[in-house]
Amino acid sequence: RIDKLCNQTDLVATLLGQMQISHSRFRFSRDILSQTYTYPCAIHTWPEGYTFIDCTGTTIYELATRKASRLTPDPKGERLKKIKAFMQTAYRDLDSLK
């Protein structure tokens, strides 16, 4: 049992890391058992929005309203900035595959 906050996408890098196989091709996967895993967080996306969870709390952003619908204290809006930056990176990555 491993009690670390992570994404299901992190499973790839974690398993490959245990086998000492490079996971560099899996851009959105992190080895949660490595020394470089220093910012535990999880991101969930669905057609209507995104959820970002880290040790400071949870932010749920809804695309229809363009607002956070659930926000645990985040006075500077850092979690919201992080999920938006992540999604911009993911969309650029997908767009480059065209």
C-alpha positions in Angstrom: 0.0 0.0 0.0 1.3 3.4 -1.0 -0.4 6.4 0.6 0.6 9.2 -1.9 -1.6 11.6 -3.8 -1.2 10.9 -7.5 -2.9 10.4 -10.8 -3.8 7.1 -12.4 -1.4 8.3 -15.2 1.5 8.0 -12.7 1.1 4.3 -12.7 3.1 4.0 -15.9 6.2 5.9 -14.7 6.0 4.3 -11.3 6.0 0.7 -12.6 8.6 1.4 -15.3 10.8 3.1 -12.6 10.6 0.0 -10.5 11.9 -2.0 -13.4 14.6 0.6 -14.1 13.2 1.4 -17.5 13.0 4.9 -18.8 9.6 6.5 -18.8 10.6 9.8 -20.4 8.2 9.2 -23.3 5.3 9.4 -20.9 5.2 13.1 -20.5 2.3 13.3 -18.1 3.3 10.4 -15.9 5.4 10.7 -12.7 7.3 8.0 -10.7 5.7 8.5 -7.3 8.4 6.3 -5.6 11.3 8.4 -6.9 13.2 11.1 -5.1 12.0 13.6 -7.8 8.3 13.2 -6.8 8.1 16.3 -4.6 4.7 17.7 -5.4 1.9 15.2 -4.8 -1.2 16.3 -6.7 -4.0 14.8 -8.7 -5.9 16.1 -11.7 -9.2 14.9 -13.0 -10.8 16.1 -16.2 -14.3 15.6 -17.6 -16.2 17.3 -20.4 -17.6 20.1 -18.2 -14.5 20.9 -16.2 -11.4 20.0 -14.2 -10.5 19.1 -10.6 -7.1 19.8 -9.0 -6.2 18.3 -5.6 -3.0 18.9 -3.7 -2.0 19.0 0.0 -3.5 22.5 0.3 -7.0 21.4 -0.9 -9.3 21.0 -3.9 -10.3 23.3 -6.7 -13.1 22.3 -9.2 -13.3 24.5 -12.3 -16.4 24.5 -14.4 -16.0 25.4 -18.1 -19.6 26.5 -18.5 -19.4 29.2 -15.9 -15.6 29.8 -16.2 -15.4 29.8 -12.4 -14.3 27.6 -9.6 -17.4 25.9 -8.2 -15.7 24.3 -5.2 -12.7 25.9 -3.7 -11.1 25.0 -0.4 -9.0 28.0 0.8 -6.7 29.1 -1.9 -6.3 32.9 -1.3 -3.8 33.5 -4.1 -5.6 31.2 -6.6 -2.5 29.0 -7.0 -4.4 25.7 -7.6 -6.6 27.4 -10.2 -3.5 28.7 -12.0 -1.8 25.3 -11.9 -4.8 23.4 -13.4 -5.2 26.0 -16.1 -1.4 25.8 -16.9 -1.6 22.0 -16.9 -4.6 22.0 -19.3 -3.0 24.5 -21.6 0.1 22.2 -21.8 -2.1 19.1 -22.4 -4.0 20.8 -25.2 -0.8 22.1 -26.9 0.6 18.5 -26.6 -2.5 17.1 -28.3 -2.5 19.8 -30.9 1.1 19.0 -31.9 0.0 15.5 -32.8 -2.0 16.8 -35.8 
